[in-house]
Amino acid sequence: MADRFYSVEFGAKAKTSVTESASTTAGSDVELRITYDATNNSKTAAINAIEAIYNAIVEDTWPPV
């Protein structure tokens, strides 16, 4: 599989704060894995999935239970 990991620390907002790598980053506050060769994947599909995660965090209680 062709995975890419995007890692960032809490409080970061700038694109330059995001680390993109081929493997997981130990100790990151937030990490997202995208499998580029997954069926039906595209840039739009990845953004839609991220928006779904965003909506779930916004709409659910915090911290998650």
C-alpha positions in Angstrom: 0.0 0.0 0.0 1.1 3.6 -0.6 0.4 5.3 2.7 1.3 8.9 3.6 1.1 10.2 7.1 0.3 13.8 8.0 1.2 14.8 11.6 0.7 18.0 13.5 0.8 19.3 17.1 -2.2 20.8 18.9 -2.4 24.6 18.4 -0.8 24.6 15.0 -2.7 26.3 12.1 -0.1 26.9 9.4 0.5 24.5 6.6 4.2 24.6 7.5 3.4 23.0 10.8 2.3 19.8 9.1 4.8 17.0 8.6 4.2 14.6 5.7 6.1 11.3 5.8 5.9 7.6 4.7 5.7 6.3 8.3 3.9 7.2 11.5 5.4 9.9 13.7 5.6 8.8 17.4 4.4 11.4 19.8 2.4 13.5 17.4 -0.8 15.0 18.9 -2.8 14.4 15.7 -2.0 12.1 12.8 -3.9 11.2 9.6 -3.0 8.3 7.4 -4.1 8.4 3.7 -3.8 5.3 1.5 -3.2 6.7 -1.9 -3.8 3.5 -3.9 -7.1 2.7 -2.1 -10.1 2.0 -4.3 -12.0 5.2 -5.3 -9.3 7.5 -3.7 -8.7 10.9 -5.1 -7.7 14.3 -3.8 -11.5 15.2 -3.5 -12.3 11.9 -1.8 -9.5 12.5 0.8 -10.7 16.1 1.4 -14.3 14.8 1.8 -13.2 12.2 4.3 -11.3 14.9 6.3 -14.4 17.1 6.3 -16.4 14.2 7.7 -13.9 13.8 10.5 -14.0 17.5 11.1 -17.8 17.5 11.3 -17.8 14.6 13.7 -15.4 16.4 16.1 -17.4 19.7 15.8 -20.8 18.0 16.4 -19.9 15.4 19.1 -19.2 16.1 22.8 -15.6 16.8 23.8 -13.7 15.0 24.9 -15.0 11.9 23.1 -16.5 9.2 25.2 
